[in-house]
Amino acid sequence: MKYRDLGDSGISVSEICLGSWLTYGVGVDTSAAEACIARAFDEGINFIDTANIYGKGAAETFLGHALKGRARDSYVLATKLFWPMTDTDKGLSRAQIEKQLNASLTRLKTDYIDLYQCHRYDPETPLQETMEALTRAADSGKVRHIGFSEWSPQNIRDALAISGVTKFVSSQPQYSLLWRQIEKEVIPLCAANGISQIVWSPLAQGFLTGKYHPGSPPPAGSRATNDAMNTFTGAFMRDDLLTAIQQLRPLADEAGCTMAQFALAWVLRQPNVASAIVGASRPEQVSDNTKASGLTIDPALFAKAEAIIGAVPR
């Protein structure tokens, strides 16, 4: 496993981060989830990402139990807030940041969060209020560093313009060979201001593993067949795109890796990316994904992959 600096935080994180969206505490049984956590540590992963909204606290609660007994300085723990936990508990107000942070700390059974992230931008709360509340959280010792997820370039610039507050060190956007919207503005802006990308859906909800084929129904048990998990799959379920994805298989074969490892390695070679978040329901998936870290692949193969996907109208 290779490690990279997380923005200007001074924290070193594994290139592969173990996520918990739609898996731990919700869709994966406890024994399998615990086995995935154990395998992640065995493989050198030191970065765990979750959010209060995942299972309405269930993912954090699971991690609080699963991580118990491990040295707290042996892993980097990230969580998030914004989405409604109840009809009234939502957003990034001062009161919500204080309330949700304390609730997350209790569920996670820890005294501090290494990376506390705004899960989205809150247009209903003044940004000054949000940033001051995050700064108080950092000053209290309950939070080491802060980040955001899916903020627009203007949102980011507005936050950077506020003086006297804790600065962001991370951005958590969707990013993959199939979803490259952040390249034009977000990546250059973040790179210039000590903010790293920790990307979600680097395998495009599993489509870049090659398991979906044009003209065929989704395989049984796949994310695309699960209404609770297929929120983002519609954009990729197109025969022309699925055909193009299958054309990546010979490139992965030439590189001597799986399609999933090829797709993860492509993400990790992009500028400003510190880590790629992956989900896993089985320990074998964890091991397979970690092999992408440090892979040496001919850039010409990545260029061919970009050309293949880029030729599909979007």
C-alpha positions in Angstrom: 0.0 0.0 0.0 1.2 3.5 -0.9 0.4 6.6 1.1 -0.2 10.2 0.2 -0.4 13.5 2.0 -4.0 14.7 2.6 -3.9 18.3 1.5 -2.0 20.5 3.9 -3.2 18.5 6.9 0.1 16.7 7.6 -1.9 13.5 7.6 -0.7 10.6 5.5 -3.5 8.4 4.1 -3.6 5.1 2.2 -4.2 5.4 -1.6 -7.2 3.2 -1.0 -9.8 4.3 1.5 -12.5 1.9 2.8 -15.9 3.4 2.6 -19.1 2.4 4.3 -21.9 3.8 2.1 -24.8 1.2 1.7 -22.6 -1.6 3.2 -21.6 -1.6 6.9 -24.4 -1.5 9.4 -26.9 -1.7 6.5 -26.5 -4.1 3.6 -23.7 -6.4 4.8 -24.0 -8.7 7.7 -21.9 -7.9 10.8 -19.4 -10.8 10.5 -18.7 -10.1 6.8 -18.3 -6.4 7.6 -15.9 -7.1 10.4 -13.9 -9.4 8.2 -13.6 -6.5 5.6 -12.3 -4.1 8.3 -9.8 -6.7 9.5 -8.6 -7.3 5.9 -8.3 -3.6 5.2 -5.9 -3.2 8.1 -4.0 -6.3 7.0 -3.6 -4.8 3.5 -2.3 -1.5 4.9 -5.4 0.6 4.6 -5.4 3.3 7.3 -8.2 5.5 6.0 -11.9 4.8 6.9 -14.7 7.0 5.5 -18.3 7.1 6.7 -21.2 9.6 7.3 -23.9 10.1 9.9 -26.6 9.6 7.2 -25.3 6.1 6.2 -28.0 3.9 7.7 -29.1 6.9 9.8 -26.2 6.3 12.2 -25.9 2.5 11.7 -22.6 2.7 9.8 -21.0 4.8 12.4 -22.3 2.6 15.2 -20.9 -0.5 13.4 -17.5 1.2 13.0 -17.5 2.2 16.6 -17.7 -1.5 17.6 -15.4 -2.8 14.8 -12.6 -0.3 15.5 -12.7 -0.8 19.3 -9.4 -2.0 20.6 -7.4 -0.7 17.7 -4.9 2.0 18.5 -6.6 5.3 17.7 -3.5 6.7 16.0 -3.3 3.6 13.7 -6.1 4.8 11.4 -7.6 8.0 9.9 -11.3 8.3 10.5 -13.5 10.5 8.4 -17.2 11.2 8.7 -19.7 13.7 7.3 -22.9 15.7 8.1 -25.6 17.6 6.1 -28.4 15.2 5.1 -31.5 15.0 7.2 -31.2 12.7 10.2 -34.7 13.7 11.3 -37.3 16.1 9.9 -35.6 18.9 11.7 -32.0 17.8 12.1 -30.2 18.7 8.8 -27.9 21.1 7.3 -24.7 22.9 8.4 -25.9 25.4 11.0 -23.9 26.0 14.1 -26.4 24.1 16.2 -26.4 21.1 13.8 -22.7 20.9 13.6 -22.4 20.8 17.4 -25.3 18.3 17.7 -24.3 16.0 14.9 -20.6 16.0 15.7 -21.3 14.9 19.3 -23.7 12.2 18.1 -21.1 10.9 15.6 -18.4 10.9 18.3 -20.7 8.8 20.5 -21.6 6.3 17.8 -18.0 6.0 16.7 -16.8 5.6 20.3 -13.9 8.1 19.8 -12.9 11.4 21.3 -12.1 13.0 17.9 -12.7 12.8 14.2 -9.6 13.1 11.9 -11.6 14.6 9.0 -15.0 16.1 9.5 -16.7 16.8 6.1 -19.7 18.9 4.9 -21.6 16.2 2.9 -23.0 18.9 0.6 -23.2 22.7 0.5 -26.0 24.2 2.7 -27.6 27.2 0.9 -29.9 27.8 3.8 -27.1 28.6 6.3 -24.7 31.5 6.0 -21.3 30.1 5.0 -19.7 32.3 7.7 -21.7 30.5 10.3 -20.8 27.1 9.0 -17.1 27.9 8.8 -17.0 29.5 12.3 -18.8 26.4 13.8 -16.3 24.1 12.1 -13.5 26.2 13.4 -14.9 25.9 17.0 -15.1 22.1 16.5 -11.4 22.1 15.5 -10.4 24.4 18.3 -12.1 22.1 20.8 -10.0 19.1 19.7 -13.1 17.1 18.6 -12.1 17.6 15.0 -8.5 17.6 13.5 -9.3 18.7 10.0 -12.3 19.6 7.8 -13.4 18.8 4.3 -16.3 19.1 1.9 -18.1 16.9 -0.6 -19.5 17.9 -3.9 -19.1 21.7 -3.5 -19.1 23.9 -6.6 -16.0 25.9 -7.5 -17.8 29.1 -6.3 -18.7 27.4 -3.0 -15.0 26.6 -2.5 -13.8 30.0 -3.4 -16.3 31.6 -1.0 -15.0 29.5 1.8 -11.4 30.2 1.0 -12.1 33.9 1.1 -13.2 33.8 4.8 -10.4 34.8 7.1 -9.7 33.6 10.6 -11.3 30.2 10.1 -10.0 26.6 9.8 -9.1 25.8 6.2 -10.4 22.8 4.3 -7.9 20.1 3.4 -10.1 17.7 1.4 -12.7 17.5 -1.3 -14.8 14.4 -1.7 -16.3 14.4 -5.3 -17.6 11.7 -7.6 -14.7 10.9 -10.0 -13.9 8.1 -12.4 -13.0 7.4 -15.9 -16.7 7.8 -16.6 -17.3 10.9 -14.5 -14.7 13.6 -14.9 -16.5 16.8 -14.2 -14.1 18.0 -11.5 -11.1 18.2 -13.8 -11.8 21.6 -15.3 -12.2 23.8 -12.2 -12.4 21.9 -8.9 -9.0 20.1 -9.2 -6.9 23.1 -10.2 -8.6 25.3 -7.5 -8.1 22.7 -4.8 -4.5 22.0 -5.8 -3.7 25.7 -5.6 -5.1 25.8 -2.0 -3.7 22.7 -0.3 -6.9 20.7 -0.7 -6.7 17.0 -1.9 -9.4 14.9 -3.6 -10.6 11.8 -1.9 -12.9 10.5 -4.5 -16.1 8.4 -4.3 -17.4 6.0 -6.9 -14.0 5.5 -8.6 -15.4 2.3 -10.2 -18.5 4.2 -11.4 -20.9 2.2 -9.1 -19.2 -1.0 -10.3 -19.6 -0.4 -14.0 -15.9 -0.2 -14.6 -15.4 -3.7 -13.2 -16.9 -4.9 -16.5 -19.7 -7.0 -14.9 -22.4 -5.2 -16.9 -22.7 -6.2 -20.6 -24.7 -4.5 -23.4 -27.9 -6.3 -24.3 -27.9 -8.3 -21.1 -29.8 -7.7 -17.9 -27.7 -6.7 -14.8 -26.3 -9.7 -13.0 -28.3 -10.9 -10.0 -27.3 -9.3 -6.8 -25.5 -6.3 -8.5 -26.1 -2.8 -7.4 -28.1 -2.0 -10.5 -30.7 -4.5 -9.4 -31.1 -3.1 -5.9 -33.5 -0.1 -5.7 -31.8 1.0 -2.4 -28.4 1.2 -4.0 -28.9 2.1 -7.7 -29.3 5.8 -7.3 -26.5 6.7 -9.7 -26.4 3.7 -12.0 -28.9 5.1 -14.6 -26.4 7.4 -16.2 -24.2 4.4 -17.1 -26.8 1.8 -18.1 -26.5 2.5 -21.8 -25.5 -0.1 -24.4 -23.1 2.2 -26.2 -21.3 3.0 -22.9 -21.4 -0.6 -21.8 -19.9 -1.6 -25.1 -17.1 0.9 -24.7 -16.4 -0.3 -21.2 -15.9 -3.8 -22.4 -13.3 -2.5 -24.8 -11.2 -1.6 -21.8 -10.8 -5.3 -20.9 -7.9 -5.9 -23.3 -6.2 -2.9 -21.9 -6.4 -4.2 -18.4 -5.2 -7.6 -19.6 -2.2 -6.0 -21.3 -1.5 -4.1 -18.0 -1.7 -7.5 -16.1 -4.5 -6.4 -13.8 -8.3 -6.7 -13.4 -10.6 -4.1 -14.9 -11.3 -2.8 -11.4 -7.6 -2.4 -10.6 -7.1 -0.6 -13.9 -9.9 1.9 -13.2 -8.6 2.6 -9.7 -5.0 3.0 -11.0 -6.3 5.5 -13.5 -7.9 7.6 -10.8 -4.8 7.4 -8.6 -2.6 8.7 -11.3 -4.6 11.9 -11.7 -3.3 15.1 -10.1 -4.5 16.2 -6.7 -6.0 12.8 -5.8 -4.9 11.5 -2.4 -7.2 8.5 -2.1 -9.9 6.5 -3.8 -12.9 5.3 -1.7 -14.0 1.8 -2.3 -16.8 -0.3 -0.8 -16.5 -4.0 -0.1 -18.9 -6.7 1.1 -16.3 -9.4 1.1 -12.6 -9.4 2.3 -11.5 -10.6 -1.2 -12.9 -7.4 -2.7 -10.7 -5.4 -0.3 -7.6 -7.3 -1.3 -8.4 -7.0 -5.0 -8.9 -3.3 -4.8 -5.7 -2.6 -2.7 -3.6 -4.1 -5.5 -4.3 -1.0 -7.5 -2.1 1.0 -5.1 1.3 1.4 -6.6 0.5 -0.3 -9.9 2.8 0.8 -12.7 0.8 0.9 -15.9 1.9 2.3 -19.3 0.3 5.8 -19.6 -0.4 4.9 -23.2 -2.9 2.3 -22.0 -4.7 5.0 -20.0 -4.7 7.3 -23.0 -6.4 4.6 -25.0 -9.0 4.1 -22.3 -9.7 7.8 -22.2 -10.1 7.8 -26.0 -12.5 4.9 -25.9 -14.7 6.3 -23.3 -14.4 9.9 -24.6 -15.8 8.7 -28.0 -19.1 7.9 -26.5 -21.6 10.8 -26.7 -22.6 12.0 -23.2 
